[in-house]
Amino acid sequence: MTIKIYHNPRCSKSRQTLQLLHDKGFEPEVVEYLKSPPTKKELAEIALKLPDGATRMVRAKDAKDLGFDPKDLTHEEIINLLDEDPSVMERPIVVTDKGARLGRPPEDVLEIL
């Protein structure tokens, strides 16, 4: 099984999720998305795999600080926003052949392993 984690090493939930994957015997591909941001196409593919779509890909606090609610944006607007500023992407996001999940809480990613 191919596993990819969009990871920010400064984020405790991201570190916990990566550790959980390791503890379960998985060696995911780690993408530090601030250093190597996903393309628009990759963002769109991830959004389609998430149960709540692109809306959950935006950090709520950052959106509020920027003066908007992700629920008021279209799928395309969210993808464009994340493409322009990957720092507002929620983390971690784990992607497998079975889907994608946010690691909030980390145990949520077990659904797609």
Secondary structure as GFF3:
##gff-version 3
##sequence-region A 1 113
A	DSSP	beta_strand	4	7	.	.	.	ID=ss1
A	DSSP	alpha_helix	12	23	.	.	.	ID=ss2
A	DSSP	beta_strand	29	32	.	.	.	ID=ss3
A	DSSP	alpha_helix	40	49	.	.	.	ID=ss4
A	DSSP	three_ten_helix	53	57	.	.	.	ID=ss5
A	DSSP	alpha_helix	60	65	.	.	.	ID=ss6
A	DSSP	three_ten_helix	70	72	.	.	.	ID=ss7
A	DSSP	alpha_helix	75	84	.	.	.	ID=ss8
A	DSSP	three_ten_helix	86	88	.	.	.	ID=ss9
A	DSSP	beta_strand	93	96	.	.	.	ID=ss10
A	DSSP	beta_strand	99	102	.	.	.	ID=ss11
A	DSSP	three_ten_helix	106	112	.	.	.	ID=ss12
###
